[in-house]
Amino acid sequence: MPSIPTGRRVFLDTNVLLYAVTEHPGYGKWANVLLDRIRNNTVEGVISVIVLNELLHQLVIGEVSQREGLHPSQAIRHIKVHPDVLTDLAAYEVVEDVEKNYRLQVVGVDAETFAIARALMREHRLLSNDALHLAVMQIEGITDLVTNDRDFNRVVGIKVWRPASE
């Protein structure tokens, strides 16, 4: 896959951050190279609070599953019954590190963004959070998306950059 051109402003989907922070065996190196380029100001990275929330949620589910010896599908029920498992998780520090040190612009989501997302959800047959990502991109004037989510192939007018496997 060709490299994202210098100076490009890109929206990062949650899966890219997950690949980086979990050192994914297939895509982790590529994701970390991209994040280094963002930290070095050769590419501008944008995320929303929805991306941060998805990242935290996925990391919490993974950490609780691993710590408690559960399948990820069992983790939420376990957390509801045993909320103390949320007390001391590394996931909190990981997401805080992403917020503070990755030099990503974090964009909020408001009622206007949500209204746009509802229309985009219908138009492109996307899940709600993916439609919110697209709405943020539209509001911010971003046409480049870094994701491994093939659902965005249905969206005309954006350039999708996919992580390269190692």
C-alpha positions, 0 to 999 in steps of 0.5 A: 500500500502506498504511504499516506502523503505528507501534509495529509489530514486524516481521520483515524478509525479506532481499529488503527489505534487498537493495532498500535497500542496492542502491537497487533502482529499484522498491523501494529508496526504500520499503525505505529509508523503512521502515529510516529508521522503524526507525532512528527507533524508530517501527517495530521491525525484527527479522531473524535471522542467516539474513537476514544470511547471505542478504544477504551471500551475495547481495551477494557473488555480485552483486559478484563477478559484476559485477567478473569479468563473469560471469552470477550463475549462474557466480559460485559456480564462479568463486569455488571456483576463484579464492577470492582474489576474496573478499578485498576486497569491499564486501559485507562493509562493507555487511552490517557497516553493516546490523548496526551502524547499522540498529537491527535486532534480530538473533535467533539460530537454534538447534536448537529453531528448526530443528526448528520450521522443519522442521515449518513447511516441510512444513506450508506448503511453504516453502523451508528459509530461509523456514521458518526466518524463520517459525520465528523469527517464531513464537518471537519472537511476531511476526505481521508480515512485510515481504517481496516473497516470495509464498510466504508467502501460503500462511501463515495467521495472519501479516500480510504487508507488501509493498514498494510500487514507486515 
